[in-house]
Each structure stands twice: as structure tokens, then as C-alpha cells.
Amino acid sequence: MRSDILIVGQGLAGTLLAWEFERAGISFAITDAENSPTAASRVAAGIVNPITGRRLVKSWRIDALLPAARTVSRELEAALGVTVWREMRVRRIFQDERERRVCVEKTARGELTPFGGAADDAGFWIEGAARVDVPALLDAAGARWRAQGRWRAGPVDFTTELARQDLVVDCRGVAGARDPQWSAVPWEFSKGETLALTVDGLASDVIFNRGHWLLPVAPGVAWVGATHEPGVLDATPTAAARASLESSARALLGERTFEVTGQFAGVRVNLPDKRPVAGRHPSIARLGVLNGLGAKGVLLAPALARQWVNHLTEGVPFDAEVDVARFRCS
């Protein structure tokens, strides 16, 4: 199939971008180097948590991004015939007295509205959370575009593709961030590891969080994660991470017994300003990017993909907070 735009990378960023292009009637093809050892999307928990961190801060632009992510996920479910979005809530357990005090103070000032729920001495509830089944989404979307003749496997020669495509959008995560063409962007990397557990008796709509999170993913199955190792690009699972996550699982599950059935790792891509990257390369007009989603890809990707559509169809500039032009690329 002849296309005007090539999307490189069918992780979460590339998938959401391709979906928005399809909805907008923009001609595209998508390519992916399968089985990347550092692909974060393939091991992503897909958690949307409106309040995060030790300082209990509302996620960036959560009030606008959450409804957009929910709407796009529901559209994808209808089109792909798979369940993608699951409404959840988070039981946030205080790690210490300081965290409890922060919660009390921010609740009193209304800073956690409307997501901060009932609290007690042990923790509080976070409403409006969700989980996106990222692997199921990627598989179903890839199958759709294979059937349409839009999808192909294998590495990309950017010099060749830039010469024959109107636009090439780099959505490769770690591989894209390490490419010299984006060397002026101050990428940061973080390895994250997760354990798969068998455990009974968990509510299907509750995520536990105390340092690490514990997420029910299916009846009798849960994941606990994720570790955070800044600067590490090796996606090999480690014994140290397993021990740390097992300890967290015991603390979060209390008297419930569990068995570890798997361990997996990926590498996240972040930026120092904690914002993602989208837009055109400042000096290569036919080259674009969508990357740097960190641990919040399911929340960020739908809105960033929509920015790309608005830019291509109406000439709308990219949001200055995410535009790659905020860095000097050469």
C-alpha cells in the first residue's frame, strides 16, 4: 500500500499515532523491529494513576488527559474487538507519617480534588484510576494493520525513507532516543522490572500502592512493580529486583500467599523536565518524533497523537511544553 507517512515503531506511541491517523483519513504505513529487548510497551502495566509520588502530586494535566485517554481506549475496543480499558481505584498506603501529613494538608486545601478519596490512618483512596491492557492493544492493532497491508517488520533505513516519504515519525522509544539524529535531546533512561504472581482473593478493580504497586491483571493473577534504575539500559531481569518486589508483595498482600510465575523488564525513556517529546525535527523537515512517555504512556499518548493530527490537517503548532523544538536539534 502506498503511504505518505511512515510511522517507525509500533509500541504504545506508534500505535496511538497510527490509530489517530486512520481515524483522520491520513495515509500511513507502520513498521516495527519486533522483539526489541528493551521495549517498554511490551511489559507496561498500563496504569493510569491520577495522584503519584511521595509528594502526592496530581499527574500533569490529568483533568484533560484522563477523559481523552478513556475515550480513545473505548474507540479502540469497539474497532479491535478486545478489552483495553478497565476502571480502577488505588488504595495508597502511607509509607510514613510525613506522607500521611501531606495527604491531610493537601486534602484540606482541595489540591487532590476530585481524585482524592476517603482517608484513614493507614492510607487513602485514589479514585478515577484505570488500567490499559497494552500488550492486547498492540497485538490487536498490529493484526488490523497487517490485514490492511499497512504493517511491515524490520529495521528502517532513515536516509532512504526520508527521501521517499512525505514524513517519517520516529516512535521507537529507546532505539529512537539513542539514534544520533536525536542526540541534542537530553534523553534519560530508567530500567523497570515487574513480577507476575498467582494470588487469590484480590478485588479486580483495586490497585495497591506503597512504594511499589500491585495490580490485579486477571482472576488469580497479579503484577507487582515496578523498580526504577536510572541510567540503566540493560533489560535483563535481576535477582536484586526480584527480592525487592517480593518484599513489597508480602507487605501489600498481608496474609495472602502468592507464587512468583514470571519476571520481566523494560527501559523507559524520559526527559529532565518530565514532559514527553513530539513534533518535527528542527533541521530535518520530513522527520518527526513521538517519544519520552516514561511511565505514563497510556495517559500521554492519545493527546500527543491528536496533536500530530491537528498539526498535519490544520497546521496547529505543537504544544510548547512537549515540542521537540524546545531542544536544539542539529
Beta strands, then each sheet from edge to edge (+ up, - down):
strand 1: 5-8
strand 2: 28-32
strand 3: 47-48
strand 4: 51-52
strand 5: 57-58
strand 6: 85-93
strand 7: 116-119
strand 8: 123-132
strand 9: 151-153
strand 10: 167-170
strand 11: 188-198
strand 12: 206-209
strand 13: 213-218
strand 14: 221-225
strand 15: 229-230
strand 16: 259-270
strand 17: 277-280
strand 18: 287-291
sheet 1: 9+ 2+ 1+ 10+ 18+ 17-
sheet 2: 3+ 8- 6+ 12+ 13- 14+ 11- 15+
sheet 3: 3+ 8- 7+
sheet 4: 3+ 8- 6+ 12+ 13- 14+ 11- 16+
sheet 5: 4+ 5-
end
